[in-house]
Amino acid sequence: MEKEHANPVVKLVRVPWDKGILVGAKPPRPAQDYGFIIQRTFEDIDGYTWEPFFMDPTHLQQ
């Protein structure tokens, strides 16, 4: 997923993750890219899990 960082959708998912990591959040698992869904997970300093993701809506119409 790193090579696609210029993609606006990847930025939409990655920006909250990057900001969370900067303030002490921890990534419990690697980024997920299923082709039609991309997701990154982080646990904030209070222990809450956040999972920003994007799902391509055109995939549902198939």
C-alpha positions in Angstrom: 0.0 0.0 0.0 3.0 2.3 0.5 3.6 2.7 -3.2 0.0 4.0 -3.7 0.5 6.8 -1.2 -0.3 9.5 -3.8 -3.8 8.0 -4.3 -6.3 10.3 -2.6 -8.2 7.3 -1.2 -5.1 6.0 0.4 -4.4 9.4 1.9 -8.0 9.5 3.3 -7.3 6.3 5.2 -3.7 7.0 6.0 -3.8 10.5 7.4 -5.7 9.6 10.6 -3.4 6.6 11.1 -0.2 8.7 10.7 -1.5 11.3 13.1 -2.5 8.7 15.6 1.0 7.1 15.5 2.6 10.5 16.0 0.8 11.0 19.3 1.5 7.6 20.7 -1.0 5.2 19.2 0.2 1.7 18.3 -0.5 -0.3 15.1 -1.8 -3.8 16.2 -1.7 -5.2 12.7 -0.5 -4.3 9.2 -2.5 -2.3 6.7 -5.1 -4.3 4.8 -5.8 -3.9 1.1 -8.4 -6.2 -0.4 -8.6 -4.4 -3.7 -12.0 -2.8 -3.0 -11.4 -2.0 0.7 -8.4 -0.5 2.2 -8.0 -0.3 6.0 -5.5 0.7 8.7 -5.9 0.0 12.3 -4.4 1.7 15.4 -5.0 1.7 19.1 -5.0 5.1 20.8 -3.3 5.9 24.1 -6.5 5.1 26.0 -6.7 1.7 24.4 -9.5 2.4 21.9 -9.2 0.8 18.5 -9.7 2.9 15.4 -10.0 1.5 11.9 -10.2 4.2 9.2 -11.2 2.5 5.9 -12.5 3.1 2.4 -14.7 0.8 0.5 -15.2 1.3 -3.3 -19.0 1.6 -3.7 -18.9 0.4 -7.3 -17.9 -3.0 -6.0 -21.3 -3.4 -4.4 -23.1 -2.9 -7.7 -21.4 -5.9 -9.3 
